[in-house]
Amino acid sequence: MNYVYLLRCADGSLYCGWTTDPEARLTAHNSGHGAKYTRSRLPVELVYAEAYENRHDALSREWHIKRMSHAEKEKIIGAKV
């Protein structure tokens, strides 16, 4: 499985990425071995994830989410709660 995920950073910003293991990726981000963006915004919290059968679909969804406004991202987070 491939996952697209959103993290809420300590400063309130949102980070979007993709992975095959969301929990391991969250651990990597919080230990400072994740994306450069999250390293200075620790701790981060996993607030949203979507599962996809293949990598192409996950990367496509990540691309679309990254182009959303902060408000639009908050809406999809709220829709899954």
C-alpha positions as CSV (number, residue, x, y, z in Angstrom):
1,M,0.0,0.0,0.0
2,N,1.0,3.6,-0.6
3,Y,-0.1,6.5,1.5
4,V,-0.5,10.2,1.1
5,Y,-0.3,11.9,4.5
6,L,-0.6,15.3,6.1
7,L,1.4,16.3,9.2
8,R,0.5,19.2,11.5
9,C,3.8,20.8,12.6
10,A,4.4,22.5,15.9
11,D,3.9,26.0,14.3
12,G,0.5,25.0,12.9
13,S,1.6,24.5,9.3
14,L,0.8,21.4,7.3
15,Y,3.2,19.1,5.5
16,C,2.2,16.7,2.8
17,G,4.1,13.6,1.7
18,W,3.8,10.0,0.6
19,T,5.1,6.8,2.1
20,T,4.5,3.0,2.3
21,D,4.6,3.1,6.1
22,P,2.9,6.1,7.8
23,E,3.9,5.2,11.3
24,A,7.6,4.7,10.4
25,R,7.6,7.9,8.4
26,L,6.1,9.8,11.4
27,T,8.8,8.4,13.6
28,A,11.5,9.5,11.0
29,H,10.0,13.1,10.9
30,N,9.9,13.4,14.7
31,S,13.5,12.2,15.1
32,G,14.7,14.8,12.6
33,H,15.4,12.4,9.8
34,G,12.3,13.4,7.7
35,A,11.9,16.2,5.3
36,K,14.0,19.4,5.7
37,Y,10.7,21.4,6.1
38,T,9.7,19.5,9.3
39,R,13.1,19.4,11.0
40,S,12.7,23.0,12.3
41,R,9.0,22.5,13.1
42,L,9.0,19.6,15.5
43,P,7.1,17.8,16.9
44,V,4.8,16.8,14.1
45,E,1.5,14.9,14.3
46,L,-0.1,12.7,11.7
47,V,-3.5,14.2,11.1
48,Y,-4.6,12.6,7.8
49,A,-3.8,9.7,5.5
50,E,-5.2,8.2,2.4
51,A,-4.3,4.7,1.1
52,Y,-3.7,3.9,-2.6
53,E,-3.0,0.6,-4.3
54,N,-0.1,2.0,-6.5
55,R,2.6,4.6,-6.2
56,H,1.4,6.6,-9.2
57,D,-2.0,7.3,-7.7
58,A,-0.5,8.3,-4.4
59,L,2.0,10.6,-6.0
60,S,-0.7,12.2,-8.1
61,R,-2.9,12.8,-5.0
62,E,0.1,14.3,-3.2
63,W,0.7,16.7,-6.1
64,H,-2.9,17.8,-5.9
65,I,-2.9,18.3,-2.1
66,K,0.3,20.3,-2.2
67,R,-1.4,22.8,-4.5
68,M,-4.3,23.3,-2.1
69,S,-4.6,26.2,0.2
70,H,-4.2,25.8,3.9
71,A,-8.0,26.1,4.3
72,E,-8.7,23.4,1.7
73,K,-6.3,21.1,3.5
74,E,-8.0,21.8,6.8
75,K,-11.3,20.8,5.1
76,I,-10.1,17.4,4.0
77,I,-8.6,16.8,7.5
78,G,-12.0,17.7,9.1
79,A,-13.9,15.5,6.7
80,K,-11.9,12.4,7.8
81,V,-12.2,13.0,11.6
